[in-house]
Amino acid sequence: MRVSVPFSATGAVALLLITGTPLGVAALIGALMLVGVVATLRRAEATPVGPVDRGQ
């Protein structure tokens, strides 16, 4: 899912515009947290589950 970060950012900006909330420090911190959550979820999806062969 390479488009999840742009879609989440677009949705966040759209909701700020719809609700009339100004883009302040709190909104920017929330956007950074949203990107962090999306990136963490993407990394968790890419992590293999199961035994790892370490060549021993």
ChimeraX commands (.cxc) that place a marker at each C-alpha (Angstrom):
marker #1 position 0.00,0.00,0.00 radius 0.5
marker #1 position 2.25,2.78,-1.23 radius 0.5
marker #1 position -0.59,5.29,-1.39 radius 0.5
marker #1 position -1.72,5.06,2.22 radius 0.5
marker #1 position 0.31,8.06,3.46 radius 0.5
marker #1 position -0.91,10.46,0.73 radius 0.5
marker #1 position -4.50,9.29,1.24 radius 0.5
marker #1 position -4.29,9.79,4.98 radius 0.5
marker #1 position -2.77,13.26,4.53 radius 0.5
marker #1 position -5.45,14.19,1.99 radius 0.5
marker #1 position -8.17,13.01,4.35 radius 0.5
marker #1 position -6.70,14.94,7.26 radius 0.5
marker #1 position -6.51,18.18,5.25 radius 0.5
marker #1 position -10.02,17.63,3.87 radius 0.5
marker #1 position -11.47,17.20,7.36 radius 0.5
marker #1 position -9.66,20.29,8.59 radius 0.5
marker #1 position -11.24,22.25,5.74 radius 0.5
marker #1 position -14.70,20.74,6.24 radius 0.5
marker #1 position -14.75,21.42,9.98 radius 0.5
marker #1 position -13.15,24.86,9.64 radius 0.5
marker #1 position -10.32,23.97,12.02 radius 0.5
marker #1 position -7.22,26.12,11.54 radius 0.5
marker #1 position -3.96,24.41,10.67 radius 0.5
marker #1 position -2.11,25.02,13.92 radius 0.5
marker #1 position 0.56,23.29,15.92 radius 0.5
marker #1 position -1.89,20.73,17.32 radius 0.5
marker #1 position -3.08,19.80,13.82 radius 0.5
marker #1 position 0.49,19.44,12.58 radius 0.5
marker #1 position 1.40,17.21,15.53 radius 0.5
marker #1 position -1.67,15.11,14.79 radius 0.5
marker #1 position -0.66,14.81,11.13 radius 0.5
marker #1 position 2.83,13.65,12.14 radius 0.5
marker #1 position 1.31,11.08,14.47 radius 0.5
marker #1 position -0.98,9.87,11.67 radius 0.5
marker #1 position 1.97,9.39,9.32 radius 0.5
marker #1 position 3.82,7.53,12.07 radius 0.5
marker #1 position 0.90,5.17,12.65 radius 0.5
marker #1 position 0.51,4.48,8.93 radius 0.5
marker #1 position 4.24,3.85,8.51 radius 0.5
marker #1 position 4.30,1.52,11.53 radius 0.5
marker #1 position 1.34,-0.46,10.20 radius 0.5
marker #1 position 2.99,-0.76,6.78 radius 0.5
marker #1 position 6.21,-1.98,8.40 radius 0.5
marker #1 position 4.29,-4.54,10.47 radius 0.5
marker #1 position 2.67,-5.88,7.28 radius 0.5
marker #1 position 6.09,-6.30,5.67 radius 0.5
marker #1 position 7.63,-8.11,8.65 radius 0.5
marker #1 position 7.75,-11.86,8.11 radius 0.5
marker #1 position 5.92,-13.99,10.63 radius 0.5
marker #1 position 7.37,-17.33,11.58 radius 0.5
marker #1 position 10.76,-18.85,12.16 radius 0.5
marker #1 position 13.71,-17.05,10.67 radius 0.5
marker #1 position 16.56,-19.13,9.21 radius 0.5
marker #1 position 19.77,-17.57,10.47 radius 0.5
marker #1 position 22.04,-20.08,8.71 radius 0.5
marker #1 position 23.10,-21.95,11.83 radius 0.5
marker link #1:1,2 radius 0.2
marker link #1:2,3 radius 0.2
marker link #1:3,4 radius 0.2
marker link #1:4,5 radius 0.2
marker link #1:5,6 radius 0.2
marker link #1:6,7 radius 0.2
marker link #1:7,8 radius 0.2
marker link #1:8,9 radius 0.2
marker link #1:9,10 radius 0.2
marker link #1:10,11 radius 0.2
marker link #1:11,12 radius 0.2
marker link #1:12,13 radius 0.2
marker link #1:13,14 radius 0.2
marker link #1:14,15 radius 0.2
marker link #1:15,16 radius 0.2
marker link #1:16,17 radius 0.2
marker link #1:17,18 radius 0.2
marker link #1:18,19 radius 0.2
marker link #1:19,20 radius 0.2
marker link #1:20,21 radius 0.2
marker link #1:21,22 radius 0.2
marker link #1:22,23 radius 0.2
marker link #1:23,24 radius 0.2
marker link #1:24,25 radius 0.2
marker link #1:25,26 radius 0.2
marker link #1:26,27 radius 0.2
marker link #1:27,28 radius 0.2
marker link #1:28,29 radius 0.2
marker link #1:29,30 radius 0.2
marker link #1:30,31 radius 0.2
marker link #1:31,32 radius 0.2
marker link #1:32,33 radius 0.2
marker link #1:33,34 radius 0.2
marker link #1:34,35 radius 0.2
marker link #1:35,36 radius 0.2
marker link #1:36,37 radius 0.2
marker link #1:37,38 radius 0.2
marker link #1:38,39 radius 0.2
marker link #1:39,40 radius 0.2
marker link #1:40,41 radius 0.2
marker link #1:41,42 radius 0.2
marker link #1:42,43 radius 0.2
marker link #1:43,44 radius 0.2
marker link #1:44,45 radius 0.2
marker link #1:45,46 radius 0.2
marker link #1:46,47 radius 0.2
marker link #1:47,48 radius 0.2
marker link #1:48,49 radius 0.2
marker link #1:49,50 radius 0.2
marker link #1:50,51 radius 0.2
marker link #1:51,52 radius 0.2
marker link #1:52,53 radius 0.2
marker link #1:53,54 radius 0.2
marker link #1:54,55 radius 0.2
marker link #1:55,56 radius 0.2
view
